[in-house]
Amino acid sequence: MTHGFNLNDDLVCEGLIGDGCGGGRIFVVQDEKLQAFDPQTETSIELLQDVKNAVKIAKKGCLITIECKNETIRFDLSLLAKI
């Protein structure tokens, strides 16, 4: 558990420092929302709504990929937008 987040949960991933965007933050899909938690400030921001039936989240560089039952969502952290 890191700051109350289980990093082994499929709907939680950690941004690695130096990998592009969001380094050191924890990304989580909860209540149909993609959120970013900053452990240094202990604050969360909502990045995306209407994330329905999420199964898994992954991050590589500035791209967050959310696998849902009916679609795959790609969210670009550098644009702060779904692509």
C-alpha positions in Angstrom: 0.0 0.0 0.0 1.3 3.4 -1.0 -0.7 6.4 0.4 -3.7 4.1 0.7 -3.4 2.8 -2.8 -2.8 -0.9 -3.6 -0.2 -0.8 -6.5 -1.1 -4.4 -7.3 -4.7 -3.4 -8.1 -5.4 -3.5 -11.8 -7.1 -0.1 -11.6 -4.0 1.6 -10.0 -0.7 2.5 -11.6 2.3 4.6 -10.6 4.0 7.1 -12.8 7.8 6.6 -12.8 10.0 9.6 -12.3 11.7 10.4 -15.6 9.4 8.4 -17.9 7.8 11.5 -19.5 4.7 12.8 -17.7 3.2 12.3 -14.3 6.3 10.9 -12.6 5.8 10.1 -9.0 2.0 10.4 -9.2 -0.4 7.5 -8.7 -3.2 7.1 -11.3 -6.4 5.4 -10.4 -9.8 4.7 -11.9 -12.4 5.0 -9.2 -16.1 5.8 -9.4 -15.9 5.9 -13.3 -13.2 8.6 -13.1 -9.5 8.7 -13.9 -7.7 10.5 -11.1 -4.1 11.5 -10.4 -2.9 11.6 -6.8 0.3 13.5 -5.9 1.9 12.0 -2.9 4.0 15.1 -2.2 1.0 17.5 -1.8 -1.5 14.7 -1.0 -4.0 16.1 -3.4 -6.0 14.5 -6.2 -7.2 15.9 -9.5 -9.8 14.4 -11.8 -8.5 13.9 -15.3 -11.4 12.1 -17.1 -15.0 11.2 -16.4 -17.3 8.5 -17.8 -14.7 5.7 -17.6 -17.2 2.9 -17.6 -16.5 -0.8 -16.9 -12.7 -0.3 -16.5 -10.7 -3.5 -16.1 -7.1 -2.4 -16.2 -5.0 0.8 -16.3 -1.4 1.1 -17.6 1.0 4.1 -18.2 3.9 4.4 -20.5 5.5 7.8 -21.0 2.7 10.4 -21.3 0.0 7.9 -22.3 -2.4 6.3 -20.0 -4.3 3.3 -21.4 -7.5 2.2 -19.7 -8.9 -1.2 -20.8 -12.6 -1.3 -20.4 -15.1 -4.1 -21.2 -16.3 -2.4 -24.3 -13.5 0.0 -25.3 -9.9 1.0 -24.8 -9.4 4.6 -23.7 -6.1 6.4 -24.3 -5.4 9.6 -22.3 -2.5 11.8 -23.1 -1.1 13.5 -20.0 0.8 16.1 -22.1 -2.5 17.2 -23.7 -4.7 16.4 -20.7 -7.1 14.9 -23.2 -8.5 11.7 -24.4 -7.0 10.7 -27.8 
